[in-house]
């Protein structure tokens, strides 16, 4: 791996996007979101995922020029059409609107249909927390996870994000409903490492820590076994119903054709309860309560992200040298 300064990554990705038809402003935001994802240590969805966006623009699944538009409004709830635009820009806009509604009414909800892969879901949790809002969002995906008791992927691993604002460091949970995301499986395989715990089944139906065996069998393990499977199904149903968009079973099961997704973005303004200082004390108390054994320190969700972000800003963003050469060639 090589290290590249954050600004160089952002500027190079932005140059590629402008060549693909993005306006300067949209290219800058899209490039920044990719760079921040790598900076925060979610390497499978940052620089490494960028060529996939380029390929999907090339095959027509992503419309570089499309911007989301509102289709219906009812109080604090809005339904939007993503118009197959770039997924991270659509998601950013949806969370921005949910927060605007929350500032007006205490809570805001934007259901976004006909959109594309949002890249790192945690991005929109951090976005909400940075603005002082509680953020909740999720997306459906192509079928990539067996329903509990089945052997074929028929539900999505539907990433789910919760974010709690806190001056000393936001609490942000970013998780797939499978024990390991598809990106995490690929990362472990490329490093030649076994998973730390069983992440799915092999071709013979045995639980395994071998990421390659799980990728081959397409039998990832849901978090909490049947509970994770059930959660994936209801997340899919709620996002598709409120956005009037596609459900997982309607989404093509190919990574370069995974388009038309349904997503939900919820923002809550803690100031709506009237005592923001009390909310801050509650969050701080919860974090403090975790450190009960100095010999076994634990982390709250998002703590490692803050440490990784600081390190990568100081040293440069890690990147595969061949991949980076390919992206530089795209920018020329």
C-alpha positions, 0 to 999 in steps of 0.5 A: 500500500502507498499513502496519498495526501487527502487533498490529492485523492479528493482532487484526483477523484474530482477530476475524473468525475468532471470528465464524466459529466458532473458539475464542479460542485457535485464532483467536489462533494462526491469526491470528498465523500469517497476520500472521507470514506477511505480516510475513516478506514472503510477502505472497501467503500472508498477509493477501492469502490470508485472504479465501480461507480465509473463502470456503472456510469459507463454502462448506464445504470448511474446517470451522472447528471441526475439529481433527486426530486421530491414527489410527495410531502406530508408534514415531516415525511417526504418521498423522493425519486433518486432518478438513478443519480449517483448514490452518495450524492442522492443520500447526502441530499436526502439526509440534508432534507431530513435534517431541515425537516427535523429543525422545523418539526423535531423530526424529519423523514425522507424516503428515497426510491430509484437511487443507487448504491450509497457507498458507505452508509455511515457517511450519512450518520456522521453527517447528521451527528455533525449537525447535532441531529440523531440520524437513522438510515438504511438501504436495501440491496440486491439479493445477497443473503439467504433468509434463515433456513434457506440456502439461496440469497433472496434478501439483502444485507441491508446496511443500517446506521444509527448516529448520536451527536456528542461533542466528545465524539459522535456515537455511530453504528454502521452495520450490515445485517449480515455478520460481515458485509460483502466488502469485508469478505473481499477485504479479508480474502485479499489479505489472505486472512480468516474472519475473526468469527464464523461469517457464513456457510461453505458449499457443504453447509458448514459454518466457516471463517473462510471468506472465499468459501462464503463468497463461493457459496453465497451463504452469508450468515445474518447477524443474530441468525434468524433475527438478522434475517427478519430484520433484513426483511422488514427494513426492505419492506419499510424502505420500499413501501415508503419510497414506492420503490423497488424491493430486494427481490426486484433488484438485479443480483449483479454488482454492476447492475445493482440499481434502483435501490430504496432507502430511508433517512430519519433525522431527530433534533434533540433540541426538540425535547428542550434540554440539549445539555441533558441529552449530552450528559446522557450520551457521555454517561453511557460512554463512560459506563463502558469502561468498567475494567481497565484490563479489558478496554472496550470501544463505543461505536465510532470511536475507532473511526475517529482514531483512524481518521486522525491517523490517515489525515496525518500519514495520508490515505492508504491505497493499492498502488496499481488501483491508484495508477488506474484512477490517475489515468482516468483523470488525465 
